[in-house]
Amino acid sequence: MSKNLKLLIAIETLFRLVLFLIFYSSVTIFPDSEGYLDLAKRVSNFDFSNYNGLRSPGYPLLISFVNSNLYALIFIQFGLGIVTSVFQYITLTHLGFSKRNSLILTIFISSFLNVFFFETCVLVETLVLFLMSAFVYLLSKTPFQNQSLKFDFLMSFILGYLVFIKSFYIFIPFLLLVWLILNQANFKIFFRKAFVILIFPMLAFLSWSYVNKINIGQFSSSGISGLYLAQNCVYFAEDAPKEFDWISKTYVDYREKSIRENRDVAMTIWYAYEDGAYDKYNLTLPEFSVELGKFAKAAIKENPFAYLKQVITKSWFDFWKPTINWNYEAFNFKYANKLFLGVWYLQSALIVLIKAGFLFVFGFHLIQFLKSRKFVFEFLLSSIVFSASVLQALATYGTNNRFSFPFEFMMIILVLLFLKTKVKLPSKLNIWLQ
């Protein structure tokens, strides 16, 4: 192990221990956490009977590995965070940054407070970030079209586990196949790589969909996809067809109540369901989700421009907002929360600037691609990030910025690469990008 890697691991370890032992020693539980913990118990008992399909098993597998010991889980997530930094460091060296600057830039990337605080949460983001970093590391090591069969299987496994965590990530292997086509891979190479790359993602997607088919009667990777889509209809629910009045009237009432009470409007349908507003229809959550899916599709068909406005101005726009998940009252001593909040305000402003820079970089690479028809590494990576921003916006409204978090390091790297290779900077600045 190189001197820089030893130093990186030491710094990353010390950073987490200081923050956890001195400032914030809590395990943070959110509403989503309960679903993961429940499924983890089922995983441990290998009993999925009557499961409602609310969550996928990728993250609960990790929880069950530590027998649902939450502090053990947090320390494993700290370990994943440290290995994530190692992947990011090596990736930067693969992309032409010096070892010294790769070390500095990696520490910079991992110094954002949301990285640490997601590691203290019972949420999927840390595990997803770890796998995304491993994926980008493999992409940077060797051009995808030239990778060996061993690398293809490893990448397929990583992408498969991502799909096992959240089926949303199924789009990534298909973007890789587009890469192959546009880079004029011959039929033999394309067929072999397509077969290998799709093995684990499709196995993860189809196997869990089959489990849901057995338990809730839906061949779907999620038992509540209809509910997610209905969240995107919150601002035009009253304009749905009359046959869905039984849904829309209550939905609108709760929306207005959410606005009056300054609650998260995106979560309106959840508030209504949890309050028992739809209990009289005697529907399970998956059954209710199916009906909400029908309602949402009909509402969108009747109001395409309202849906488009919602997707762009709310769901997609929220993707670019920084997010941090913590229990503000759980810090170890008084005023520590205010100190960290001040630091986060500064960091979140920087994240916004980086994301704005990324959008410019994506536009630049898109224009270059249209001119040259060459699907280069930078455009592949930026296409993955931009595709994620669009697809999540089309599918749901609510906590959209959490979708963004595992892609933030990619945005930082892409902005740095652009500055390094495309912008003539003053020599004093340029030295930090060598």
N, C-alpha and C positions, 0 to 999 in steps of 0.2 A: 504494500500500500504506500502510495506517494506521501510526501510530507504535507502537501496541500490538502489531500483527502483526510489525513489524520487531524489536521488543524480544523478543517470544516466540520468533521464529526464532533470534535471537542467543543467548538463554538456552538453548534446546533444543540448539543446535549446540555451545555451550561445555560443557554438561553431558555430552554424549556424548564429546567430544574429551578432556576431563579424565579421565573414567572409563576410556576406552580407552587413551589414551597413557600415563597414569600408573599406573593400578591393574590393569587387566585387558586385555591385548592379544591375547587368544586367540580363535580360532574354535572353538566348542564343537561336538563331534561326538557324537551319540547313536546308539543302534542304529537308530532310525527314519531318521536322516540318510542312512545307506548306501542305503536304498531310493530316496530322492529323488535322490541323486547318480547312481545307476545309471540311473534313468529319464531324468535330464537328458541323459546321454550318448546315449540312444536318441532323445530329442527332437532333439538336435543333428544326429544322423545320419538323422532321420526314418525310423527303423526300429523298429517295435514287434513284429516277428515273434518269436513264442515268449515274449513277455513274460508274467509270471505274474499280472499284475493287482494286485500288492501295493499300489501307490500310484497316485494320480490325477495327471494331468499339470500341473495349475495352478501349483504351486510349482516343479516341475522346469523349466517354461518360463522362470521367472525365473533359475534357476541356469544354464540353457543360454545365456541372454542375455549373461551375463558369461563364457561359455566355461568354466564350472565353476571360475573363479578365486574362491576362498572369501573372500579379503580384499576383493575387489571386491564380492562378494555382501553382506558385512557392511556396507560403506559405503553400498550401495544401501538396505539395511534401515535404517540410520541415517537416510537421507534420507526413507524411507517413514514412519519414526517422527516426524520433524519435521513432515511434511505431515499426519500423523494428528493431531498437536497443533493444527495450524491448523484442521482440520475440527472438532475438539472445541471450540476457542475460539469459532468462528463459531456452532456449534450452541448453545452456552450463551447467546450474545447473542440468538439467535432465540427462546430460551425465556424471555427477560425479565430475564436477569442484566445488570448494568451491564458496560461494556467493561472497567473496572478490575477488577471482581470476576471476570469471565470469564477475564481474564489470570491472576489469582492461582489460581483454581480449576483452570485447565488445567495450570499448572505443578505444582500439587499432584497432579493425576491422573498426570502423566507422571513424577513424582519417585519413584514406587514402583520399587524396584530390579528387580522382575521384568520391567518394561517394557524396560529397558536390556539385561538379560541374555538375554532372548528375542531381541533384535536381534543378539546375538553368536552365536546358535545357528543351525545348519542345520536349522531346523524351520519349519513353516508359520505359526506363531502371529502373527508380526509382519505378514505379508502379510494374514492374515485380519483382524487388528485394524485395519489401514489401510482395508480394504474395508468393514468394519462401521462404522467412523467416517464414511466417505463416505456410506454408506447412511443412517445416522441424521441426518447433515447434510441430505440431501435430504428426509427425512421432516419435519424441523423447519422447513425453509425455507417449504414450502407444504403445507397439508393434502393428503393423498394423493388424495382424491377430486377435488380441484381442480387437480391438477398437469397441466401441458401434455403433449402427446404426446412432445415432446423429452425431458422429464423422465422420463416412463414408460420410454422406450427406454434412457435412461442408467441408471435404476434396474434395469431388466431385465438390462443388461450387467453391472452390479456384482454382482447376485445370481447371474447365470450364471457369472461367474468364481469366485464363492465355491463354487458347486456343482462347478466344474471343479477346485478345490483339494480339496474334501472334499464328497462327495455328501450328507453329513449335513444340509447347509444347504438342501436342497430344500424343507424345510417352511416356510421364511420367505415365499416368494411366495404360498403357499396361505393363510397367515395374513393377508396383505394382502387377498386376495380375500374372506376372512371379514369383514375390516374394511369392505369395500365393501358387502357384503350387509347387515350390521348397521347401517350408516349409510344404508341405504335408497337406494342408488344406483339410478338407473333402468336399464332393461335395456340401452339403447344404450351408456351409460357403462360399465356392468359388462362387457359383451361386449368393448368396445374395450380397456379396461384389462386384462382377463383375458388377452386374446390377446397384447398387447404384453408384459406383465409375465412371462408364461410362456415367451416365445420363447427367450431365451438360457438360462435355467435348464434347460428341457427339452431344448434342443439339446445342452447340455453333458452332461446326464445320459444321454441316449439315445446320443449319439455315442460316448462312452467305453464305455458298456455294449456297443455293437456291436463296438468294438475287442476287448473282453474275450471276446465271443462267438466272434470269429475265432480268437483266440489260445488260450483255455482252455475253449471250449465252453460258457461261461456268459454269458447275457445279464444282466449284473450290473455295477453301477458299481464293485464291489470284488471282487477274486478271493478274499478271505479273510473275507467277512462271516460265514460259518459258524463260523470260528475265534473271531471276536469274540464271537458269541453264546455259544459254548461256555465262554468265560471267566466268564460269569455263572453257570455251573453248577458252579464249582469246589468249593463247599462241600456239594453234594449229588450229586456225580457217581456215587457208589456206589449211588444209588437209581434210576439209569436202568434201562430194560428190559434183560433178560438178553442180548438180541441184540447189545447194544452193550458187552458185557463186554470185548471186545478194545480198546476205547477207555477205558472207565471204570476198569478195574483198574490200568492204567499211570498214568492221570490221578491216581487216589487215592494211589498210591505216591509219585508226584512231589510231590503236594500235601503229604503228611506230611514228605517230605524238605525241601521249601521251608520249612515251619514250623520244623523242627529246625535248619536252617541260617540261620534269620532272613532269608530271601529274600522278595521280593515274591510273595505267594501268588497274586495276580491273574495273574501271568505264568507260572503253572505249566505250562500246555499248551505254551507257547513253549519252556520249558526242556526238556520231554520231547521235543519235535520236534527241537530243535537238538542234543540229545544222541544222536539217532538211535534213540530208543526205539520208533519206529514204522517204521523203515526196512525192516523185513522185509515190509511190505505193499506196497512198491514204488509208493507214491503220490506224485505231485507235490504241492507245497504247495496249489495250487487244488483238486486232487482230494481231498486230505486235509481241506481246509476244507469241501468238500461233505459228506463223511461226518460231520465234526464238527457241521455244521448239522443233519443228520438226528438225530444223537445229542442235541444240545441241545434241539431241538423235542420229541423224545420224552421227555427228562428233565423238561422244563418241564411238559409235559402230565400226567405222572405225579406231579409235585411242585409244583403251582401256588403253594401257600403258602410253600414253601421258596424258590421263585423270587421271589415278592413280597417276602419278608423280605430276600433278597439284594439286590434292586433298591433297596429303601428304605434299609436300614441300611448298605449298602456302596457300591453304585454311585452312587445319588443323593446320599447323604451326602458322599461324596468330592468331588462336584462343587463343594461349598461351601468346600472347603479351599483356602487360598492355595498357590500353587506358584511355584517359582523354579528355573530350569534353568541351572546353571553347573558348571564344573569347579573344585571347591573347592581343588584343589592348583595351579591355573594362574595365580594372582595374581602380579603382578610383583615383590612383595617380601614378606618374612616378616611375619606377623601382619595383613596387609591383609585376608585372608580372615576372620579373627576379627572385625575391625572391621565388615566388611560383613554378617557373620552377625548381629552384635548389632543393627545397623540393621534388617535384615530381620525379626528377631524382633519388633521394635516395629511395623514396617509390617504384618507378617502378622496381628498381633493387631488392628490397625485395620481391615484388610480383612475379618476375621471379623465385626467389629462392623457394618461397612457391609453385608455380606451378610445378616446377621441383620435389619438395618434394612430391607433390600430385601424380604425375605420378609414383613415386616409391611406394607410399602407395597403389595406385590402383593395381599395379602389385603384391604387397604383398598379398592383399586381394583376388585377382584373383587366385593366387596359393593356398591360404588357402581354397578357395571355391572348387577348383578342387580336393583338398585332402579330404575335409570333406563333401562336398555337402550341406553345411549349408549357407543359404543366410542371413547373419547377417546384422544389421543396417548399419554398416560402409561400407559393400560391396554394399548394395542397394544405399546408398548416392553416393559413388564413381562411381557406374555404371551409375547413372543418369547424373553425370557430364561428364564422358567419352563418354557416348552415345551422349550427346549434342555436344561434340567436333567433333565426327565422322559425325553425321547426318547433321550438318550445313555445314561441309566441302564438303559433297557429293552434297548438294543442291545449293550452291552459292559460289562466290568469291567476296569479297569486304566488308569492315568493319566487318570482321569475329571476331575481338577482342571484338566488342560490344556484341556478343553472349556470350562471356565469363564472362562479368562483373557480371551479376546476380548470377553466380555460384561461384564467388571468395570467398565469406564468407564460403561456404561449404568446399572449398579446405582448407581454413585456419583451420576450425574446425576439419577436418579429419586429417590434419597434426598434430595438437595439440593432438588429441585423440591418434594417433599413438605414439607420443613421451611420452604421459602420461602412456599408457598401455603396449607398446611393447619395449620401449628403457629404459635401465638403465642409467639414467643421474646422474651427480654429485648432491649431496644433495642440494647445493645452487641453482642449476637450477631447480631441481625437485620440490622444494617448490612452484614455480610459476605455476606448472601444477596440483596442488592438488585441 
